[in-house]
């Protein structure tokens, strides 16, 4: 039961954080490019890379924390399905270059963020 509660608590925090970032970005970004989703996915990639590496290699955290942070928080915070849907909408509206940029930057920046998280966790 404690495992389910850890995932649920992390998921609630991740979902609220995702919503907060989306609202914050919407206050200054008025373009059709899905910047909030990109920022959420890249920062979530960093969080997962850092936390998973740090918890496995540098700490003796109780495994319940991995469920709370990696499964719950990051699982609810990141938005791969939203990324895919927004990319499809861009292509459907004829914004092929925005769609291609979204795919390239999301994948490249997400990978770089995971690498940065792993690197910092190992320092």
N, C-alpha and C positions, 0 to 999 in steps of 0.2 A: 504494500500500500504506500509506503514512503517513497518508493520509486515513481509511482504514478503521480503523487503529489509534487515531487521535485520537477518532473517534466511539465506538469500543469502550471506550477508557479513560474518556471522559466519561460514557458510559452506565453503566459499572460504578460509578463514583463517584456518579452520580445515583440509581441503584437502591439502593445501600447507604444513601445519605442519606435517601431516601424511607422505607426500612425503619426507620431510626433515629428519624426524626420520629414515625412511627406508633407505635413502641414507647414513646417518651417521652410522647406524648399519652395513650396508654392507661394510663399510670401514674396519671393524675389525672382523666381524663374517663371516666365510667362511664355516660354517656347514650347513647341510640340514635342521636342526631344524629352524622353522620360528620365530626367536627371535624378530625381528622387530615388527611383528604382536602382539606377546605376550606383549612386552613393551608398544606398542600403546594402546592395549586394557586395560591393567592394569592402565596405567597413565590416560587414558580416564575415567575409572571407578572411580578413585580417584577424578578427576576434577568434574565429575558429582555429586558424593556423597557430596563433599565439597560445590560446588556452590549451588546445590539445597537445601541443608540444611541451609547453611548460608543465602541465599536469602529469604528463607521462615521463618526462625526463628530469625535471628539476624539483618536483615536490612529491609529497606523499598524501595528496588530497584524497579524501574519501571518494570512492567512485560515484557517490550520489551527486557530487558537484559536477561531474561530467554529464550526467543526465540533466541536471538543472541548466547548465550553461550551454553545452554543445548541442544536446538534443532539444531541450525546451526553448531556451532563449534564441539561439541562432536559428533553430528550425522555424520558429515563428517569425523571427525578424527578417530573414532573407526572403527573397521574393522571386524565385526562378519562374514560377508559373506566370506571375505578373510580367516579368521580363519577356517571356515568350509571347504572351498575348499582346503586349504593347508593340513588340517588334512586328507581329502579324498585322496589327492595325496600321502601322507605318507603311508597310508594303502595300496593303490594300488601298491606302489613300494615295499611293504613288510616290511616297517619300522614301524611295529605295535607298538613297544615300544616307538618310538619317537611320534607316533600319540597319544598313551595313555598318555604319559607325557605332550604333548601339551594340551590335553583336561583337564587333572587334574590340571596342574599348571595354565592354563588360568582361569578356573572357581574358583579355590581356591584363587589365587592371586587377581583376579578381585573382588571377594567378600571381601577379606581383604582390598583392596584399597578403596572400597566404604565405608566400616566400618571406616577406618582411616579418610577418608574425612568427614564423618558425625561427628566423634568424634572431630576432629580439628575444624570444623565449630561451634560446640557447646561450645567450650572452651572460 
